[in-house]
Amino acid sequence: MKGTVKRIMYEKNFGFISVEDEEKDIFFHRSGVKEDFNDIRDGEEVEFDLEDTDRGPQATNIVKV
């Protein structure tokens, strides 16, 4: 999938990605970022896989486009 990083909270090691056709933003944890977590910025386009977890969908294998 493709989306745009909406918000990153570096101190808490997670963030959210917005996807055009999705109603809710998708959560991601720093462990789901394939590159350096600190190199990803708000507003950047990313590609990712979507994984269903017990807390809802989560982005994994995140890379900048």
N, C-alpha and C positions, 0 to 999 in steps of 0.2 A: 504494500500500500504506500501511498504518498500522502504527506501532510506537512503542516507548518508548525514549528515549535512555537507554542503560545506563551509558555512561561516555564522558566527553570528556577528552581530553588537550590542553588549550589550547596548551601550550608546543610540542607536536609537530604541531599543526594537524589532528588527526583524532580520530575517536571510533567508537563502536559503537552500533547500534540493535538492540534485541531485538524479535522478532516472535513472536507467540503460537504459530503453527504451524510455525515454523522451528527446526531443531535447533541451528544455529549463529547467532551474532550477525552482523549485517551491518555491514561496514566503511563509513565515510564520511570524506571529506576535506573540509576547510573550503571548497574550491572548489565542492562540491556543495550548499552551504547557500545558499538564495536570500535569506535575511535576514542580519542581522549574526551571524557565527559566535559572537561573544562573548556574544550574548543567549540562546543555547540552553543549557539546564541539564540535568543528570542528572535523570531521572525525568519529563521532559516528553514529552507525546505529540506525534508528528510524522507528517506524510504525506510520501511520497517515491516516486520512480520507482526501479526496480531495473534496473541495467545490468550485463551480463556483461562482465567484463574478463579479461585473461590471468591475473590473480591471484585470480579468483573474483568473486562478486557484489559490487557496490558501490552504495550508495544515492546518488542524485542528485536535484536539484530538491527539496531538503528544506525544508519549511515547518512551523511550529508549528500545531497544531490548535486 
